[in-house]
């Protein structure tokens, strides 16, 4: 059963990855670059300040730093624990795929830190802002999905790497949002 799932994952990867064209490569490379989201992070800081004030916003930033650290390090733990090869290192697919980047990254790719981190941020802020800023959550979830898909497009992750990363990120985003709300109420921040 696991072998069939891995085989299907590779087939879906090849299908999605080979949908790419050189005309779209620049867009997906921009989207997958972590620095391209700086304007979004700045907007989230402004909205946080507007909704919570300076003191709670500082605590929110600390919560986000801990959130990203947790999802990122858990991703590294699984990459080296599971040791699933990235597509470019996998002999079953590396001759059939498009690698858009100049390099593939580390040897192992399960699960995607990009997918986990963006999904964690999306769910964290969706949960915090949903009542006040109705469409921010929809935008953030779509953004996380696009960033996550970009990892398949550029050829560095299989779909199951992405799905697992998104699920883990969503769970951590929800958990950290709950902890943040609990903390500001309990400690009257």
N, C-alpha and C positions, 0 to 999 in steps of 0.2 A: 504494500500500500504506500509506504513512504517513498519507495523508488518510483512508483507511478506519479506521485505528487511532484517529486523533483523533476521527473521527465516532462510533465505538463508545464511546470514552472519555466523550464528552459525553452520549451516551444512557444509559450506566451511571450517570454522575453524576446526571442528572435523575431516574432511577429511585430511586437511593439517597437523594438529597437530599429528594425528595418523599415518602419514607416517614415523614419526621418529623412530629411533632404538637406542638402547643403544650404539652401535658402533659409531654413529655420534653425540651423545650428547655432548661430549667434544669439538668437532669442533664448534658446534653452540653456546655453552656456552662461548668459547673463543671469537668468533665473536661478540657476544652480549655485551661482557665486554667493557666498554668505554675506559679502559686503553690499550686494545689491539691495538688501532689505533694510539698510540703515535708515532711509526715509520713513519706512513703516515703523521701525522701532522708535524713531523720534516722535512720530504721530501718537504711538501708544503711550509714550512718556507724557506727552501733552494731555492726552485724555485721562491718564492716571492722575496727574496733578489736578486737573479740572474736577474730577470726581472725588478724589480722596484727600487732596491737600498735600503739602510738602512732607509732613511727618509720615503719613501713611504711604506716600509714594516712595520714600526712601526704603521703608520696610518692604514694599512691593518689589522694588529693584533687587533687594537682597534675596527675596523669595524667588525671583526669576533667575538670578545667578545660580542659586542652589538647585533650582529645577533643571536648568540646562546642564549643570555639572552632573546631576544624577542621571539624566537620560543619556548624556554623552558617555559617561564612564560605564554605565550598564551596557551600552552598545559595544564599547571596547571589550568588556568582559565577555560578552557573547561572541564577538568576532574571534577572539583568541581561544575561547572555550569550545565553540562549535567547529571552527576552522573550515567554514564553507568558502570555497574559492570564489573570488569575483569572476564575472563573466570573461574578462580578458585573460584570466589565468586558467579558465576551465577549458580543457582540450575538446570537450564536446561542442562548444559554441564559439570559441575564440576566432576561428577562421571564417565564421558565417555572420559575424556581427559587425556593427559600426561602432568604433571607438572614436568619439568626437573630441575628447580631450587629448592633450599631448602625452599624458601618462594616465595610468589606471588607478593609482593609489595603492594602498596596502594590499597584501595578498588575499586577505580574507574580508568578506563583506556581509556576514549575517550578524546583526541586522543593521539597516541604514541609520546612521546617526542623524543625517539630514532629515529623514522622514520623522524620526523620533523627536528631534528638537523642534522642528516647525509645527508638528502636530501638538506637542506639549504647549508651546506658546499659544497656538490657536485656541486650544480648549481652555487654557488658563484665562486668557483675556475674554473669550466668549462667555465663560461662566461669570466673570466679574462685571462685564459691561452689558450683558444681554438686556437687562431691564432699562438701562439708560440709553444705550446706543444700539438700536435694534438690528441694524444691518452690519455692524462691525463683525459679529460672529460669522455671518455668512461669508463675508469677504475673507476673513482669516482662514476659514476652513477651505475655501476654494484656493487661496494662496498656498496653504500647506499641501494640498493635493497636487497643485502644479509643480511646486518645488520637489515633491516626492517623485512625481512622474519624470521630472527632468533627469533623475538619477538613472532611470531605465533608458531614456532617450540617449543620453551621452554614453551609455554602455558600461556603467560601473556597478550596477546592482540588478539582481533578479527581482521579479515582482513579489515573491514571498519575503524578500529582505525588506521591501517597501511596506508591504501590508503589516508585517510584524512591527516594524518601526513606528508606523502610524498608530497601531493599537497600543503599544507600550507608551508612546508619547501622549496619546489621548488619556490613558489611565493616569499617568503622572501629572498631566496638566490639570485634570479634575481633582486629583488628590491634593496637589499644592494649592489650588484655588480654595479648596475647603479648609486647608490648614491656615492659609492666609486670613480668611474671614474669621475662623475660630480665634486666631492669635490676636487680631486687632480688637476683637470684642472682649476676649478674656483679659488681655493686658491693657485695655483701654488706650490703645495707641492712637 
